[in-house]
Amino acid sequence: EPAAPAEDPYLRRRQLVQRPDTLPDAQRQAVVLHHLLGYSVPEMAEALEVPFDTAKSRLRLGLKRLRAEARDE
């Protein structure tokens, strides 16, 4: 049986970069602001003009969804 082809690192990176696009807008904004742009949760809440708890919840839900999608692969 032939060996499976090695995974293309470029394709894998591209998939990871596109993954936040699968999130609902509010969760995607929170994940991008926090993890890609380095905003703290209070800064993120201010930028999104939402209460702190809302920003924190959006971030938590977005990360939970991303982890579930990664696990399903």
QUIJOUR-V528670 format. One record per residue. RES is the residue in one small letter. SS is DSSP state (@ for helix, = for strand, . for the rest). BURIAL is + if it has 9 or more other ideal C-beta (glycine too) atoms within 8 Angstrom, else -. Layout:
RES/SS/BURIAL, RES/SS/BURIAL
This chain:
e/./-, p/./-, a/./-, a/./-, p/./-, a/./-, e/./-, d/./-, p/@/-, y/@/-, l/@/-, r/@/+, r/@/-, r/@/-, q/@/-, l/@/-, v/@/-, q/@/-, r/@/+, p/@/+, d/@/-, t/@/-, l/./+, p/./-, d/@/-, a/@/-, q/@/+, r/@/+, q/@/+, a/@/+, v/@/+, v/@/+, l/@/+, h/@/+, h/@/-, l/@/-, l/./-, g/./-, y/./+, s/./-, v/@/+, p/@/-, e/@/+, m/@/+, a/@/+, e/@/-, a/@/-, l/@/+, e/./-, v/./-, p/./-, f/@/-, d/@/-, t/@/+, a/@/+, k/@/+, s/@/-, r/@/+, l/@/+, r/@/-, l/@/+, g/@/+, l/@/+, k/@/-, r/@/+, l/@/+, r/@/-, a/@/-, e/@/+, a/@/-, r/@/-, d/@/-, e/./-
